[in-house]
Structure formats: structure tokens, C-alpha cells
Amino acid sequence: MNAIVQHMSLSHSQVKQHTAERFSKAAKQYQQHAKVQQQAASRLFSLLKSDYNCLLDLGAGPLLHHEHLQKCASSVLHIDLSHGMLRQGPSNTWRVCADMDKLPLQSDSISGIFSNFAIQWSDAPAQLFKELARVSRPRAHVVLSSVLDGSLKEIAQAWKALDGQCHINQFLTLEQLEWFARDAGFTIKQSQQVCLKDSFASAKDALKSVKNIGANQLQNQNTKQSGLMGKRRYESLLASYPLEHQQAVVSYEVAIMELIKL
């Protein structure tokens, strides 16, 4: 079976467009740098069953997990907002380019959902969980991870030391995700918050690591700064980056959740 990559109706908001473009640019190098994402994926793998009829890989990225997921299901459908991401990976897979907040799937059609480091990009998390419930069959099994409030604290600390501002996106708390899940009609089998870290030899490498996976959240509000002034500002940012045992750490607070559709 040849791979099918289909463009569905994507959100026209600038945030969605920029997110898709950013991840498309990072697609080829994503696997090399997505170390924390792999840590989270390993935790989700341990929660998966082995007998799904149709398993949805939501926010599939460059299909890093296809080999493992196909062992657990009769069929696997990969959905991602980024066309560039979906062009990666094995060719004999079902792939759909679509917005996770508006899934182009029939109701009650999915028996399992796997989503790793993706749902934090939802514009409407309450609507997202309702969409997951809509496409899920009764007793469908969902395992997911999501970036939580408190992530990238080292980057935020460096920016605050420089200009008093945070310059990173604000993420939801675990309690908020749990509320959205229950409100959508899921029961929570288990839910926990873990801190996953990646370490780098320099602050420069730490800052670049976030960009390399397409998740750069730095929001330099003064975009007109350039030349020598820009260089000085960047050097000051690097000097402000906190070190841990002489390493520049990037830490992520991560939700690990297992849900059952009621």
C-alpha cells in the first residue's frame, strides 16, 4: 500500500500557520534532537496495549514511533499539522495532514490514541479533548504526554535576568488537562507529572536545542535589534543562563496520562 499524505482543512490562524511552518523546517533534524520526547515516548509505550483495531498517532511528527505502534494495532493512522514532518519516515503508512482541534475522522472510529509531545500546541484544549472523545469508540484507550506549566524554566530565567520578561509560551497545568479530559467524557486511569531533562555543554547549545525540534518559544519582542547591539544582547542572554553541574540544562515538566473513553 502506498503512503497517502492528504491535505485537510487547516486552521487559518497565524499561530497554526507558524507552528506548521516551524515544525516543517525542523523535520529533517527532529529525530537527532528530540531526546526528551523519546524519554516521554518510552513511558507511553509501557502503557500501550497490543490489540488495537485502529490506532491514531496524533501529532505524529516524522513518524518516529511507527515501527513500535504498528506492532500494537491492525492499522495505524498518523496525523500531524506539519506536511514537512509527515514527509519523513516509512513510505507505506497512512498519513493525514490536519489540525488536531478539527479531526477529519468519523465519530466512534478509533479504538486507541497515542499522542506524544503534541497536544500542548492545541489552540483550544477543551475542544481537543472533546474531539478525541468524539472519534473514540466506547472503551477506547488513550495514552498521551504534554508539556506543562513550569517547562523551559532555565530559558525563562535567563531572559528574566536580561530584561525582566519571560519570553516563553505559557503551558497548561496537569490539573487543567485532567479537568478537560473528564469534561469530555474520559475516565483517568492514571495521570502523573514528571520532569524530563536534556543537558548541553553550553547555553548556546541549550537554546539551539529548542529551535532544532521546532518548538522554539523565544519571543524577542524587540525584533529591530541587530548588529553589534543584537550580539551584545545575545551574549548577555547566554551569560545569564543558569548552569547545573557545569551543564546547561533544558527541563520539561511533562504530563503522562492514560485515559479510557466512557
Sequence and secondary structure as in RCSB ss.txt:
>XXXX:A:sequence
MNAIVQHMSLSHSQVKQHTAERFSKAAKQYQQHAKVQQQAASRLFSLLKSDYNCLLDLGAGPLLHHEHLQKCASS
VLHIDLSHGMLRQGPSNTWRVCADMDKLPLQSDSISGIFSNFAIQWSDAPAQLFKELARVSRPRAHVVLSSVLDG
SLKEIAQAWKALDGQCHINQFLTLEQLEWFARDAGFTIKQSQQVCLKDSFASAKDALKSVKNIGANQLQNQNTKQ
SGLMGKRRYESLLASYPLEHQQAVVSYEVAIMELIKL
>XXXX:A:secstr
   EEEE     SHHHHHHHHHHHHHHHHHHHH HHHHHHHHHHHTT  S EEEEEEET TTTTTHHHHTTTEEE
EEEEES HHHHTSS SSSEEEE  TTS  S TT EEEEEE S GGG S HHHHHHHHHHHEEEEEEEEEEEE TT
TTHHHHHHHHHHHS   S     HHHHHHHHHHHTEEEEEEEEEEEEEEESSHHHHHHHHHHTT      S TT 
 HHHHHHHHHHHHHHS  BTTBEEEEEEEEEEEEEE 
